[in-house]
């Protein structure tokens, strides 16, 4: 990749600051393209026009067979002969430039072969079948994947449907998107020949779709240059200002980055650590972001130090030496080696303070990590090759295959449900605009990758697909949580699934759904079931109807005389005994009593809050013990997530345990939660634990407890 590309839409060059594997002379693509038209090339050697491609390719793959490249060049050059770009160059310069970009990033031979041919089927008489016959199924698939759909067939839907087709193809072979990204980079470099309105339209699609895809695939070398090119077109005044800042800083005599670089080299040399220490200038957009964040920029803000070592352990050795010999800024430390980013990025990030107080950021990584950081999935080679032992040992979670990351799997899942091109296009842009991904854990040890801000609703649909319609709640880090709970990186989430086949999503879930997969699935269900999914209103109506059927007697008033055959025996002859409604004591609860008006003794569980209140005001306790009879009356509170038929299931469970429902009340649902209060007559107090277990086992019920009413006076 050339170190500098001039954007005709901007007054100056956009510099790609990513360090390259080997310095090479700048390539005159116009001259090479015209030289390719001079005549046939001997079959026993590579054409001069792609000599630079061969040189870059051999730097990464010394043993590569270049014969497929020679044959691809012959076909591409002959089929594009006579075609010209709007810039006036022979068209063949475009596939040649795209292939050179990929070669310098380390792409393998099959990718380069397909890159040379990527426009032949779209713009010439060459057919896919011919490509397949000459170069094999893999090259045919890659060329097909990047071939645009015709506007004459798809009209306004051609662009979104082309991207949908490309993403689906990428799901099977990530090299499709690698070629597309390099194709867009070269087109952006030469976009100045287009009308301003077309430049802006292409730049916006690049910003909204291609740059996020480059980020997710880890191809930072392409992403940063695309960002700068888009910046120059869409924000020319800010681009000019940023360029002036960079030029002014370069003219300064003092450079804190150079001084710290010398210090770091000395420290590592004295520690006998072999390392390459480089100054890595920030690209234009990065400088602009730092300026907006910090205001006035200082010399150290225009770049970072990059330390490259041979082994993983050396990274931590470098870190230790820097933190020992220089003044570290501890808050800036991040370990992306132990916990890589979702796009394969690995590096240690730290910062040290310069003598004048400026903070110098430092990146520490191995040479291999650096190659992956720059080229991402392109550096992984052929995805059809047998997996390495390390890949085979990777746990399930976000997929062991790094060429099919979790975010891509999710994107492919939800795009199937996007009903039309407009929905797909808008949802794709929205999905890709979510910059950061978090990892949450499942109880079985697997993981889910979700965008930052995702909720339990999103986790349910990510794990269960459309079966998540039956979700009734979740546990986060072992605690019950509502579906609207926002998840944090590292949380453990367990969606709770109902057993009722009639379970349905609530329209309210759309307010909490952050991922396209969840939103599209919910919207599709609601569209297919008009009038359903009304959430709390529907639950409240159902609860009210069910309450009417189970209310067999009016609720007992607190401290009302009880007909409970298990009347406690009190140490006060002739007293009337009442069981306190605030704590509903039953055998074998430890109990105590207090005399109230009318010669009545009220019996409480000893842990009841009313007992402490009575003692605090000087009320004398009355001794109480349980008699021989075992029947009892008890009030239980059930907490549940709202769902249809829940009360019917609960009452059935209670009846099977021999409990008679004296009264039941159901509070209006709140945040998908429902609170039920039941007063029950049991034939034997010993059955109470089994009854409570049976109630907790009803799907949707997450807690059952004894009633505790607040009592202030007697």
Protein Blocks (a to p, Z undefined) as FASTA:
>chain_A
ZZbdcdfkbcbdcddfbdcfbdcddddfklmmmmmmnoccdfkbccfklmmmmmmmmmmm
mmbcfklmmmmmmmmmmmmgoiacfkopafklmmmmmmmmmmmnopafklmmmmmmmmmm
mmmmbdfklmmmmnojklmmmmmmmpccdfklnmmmlmmmmmmmmmmmmmmomklmmmmm
mmmmmmmmmmmmpcfklmmmmmmmmmmmmmmmmmmnopaklmmmmmmmmmmmmmmmlmmm
mmmmmmmmmmpmbdfklmmmmmmmmmmmmnopacddddddddfklmmmmmmmnopadfkl
npccddddfbfklmmmmmmmmmmmmccdfklgccfklmccfkopacdddddddfkopacd
dddddfklmmmmmnmmmlnopakbccdfklmmpcfknojblklcfklmmmmmmmmmmmbf
klmmmmmmmmmmpmbacddddfkopacdddehiafklmmmmmnommlmmpgbdceehiac
dfklccdehiacdddddfbfkbccdfklmmmmmbfklmmmmmmmmmmmghianljmmmmm
mmmmmmmmmmmbdcddehiacfbfblcdddbehiacdddfklopadfbdcdddddehhia
cdddfklmklmmmmmnopacddddddfbfbdcddddddddddehklmmmmmmmmmnopac
fbdcddddeehiacdddddddfbfklmmmmmmmmmmpghiabdcddddddfbZZ
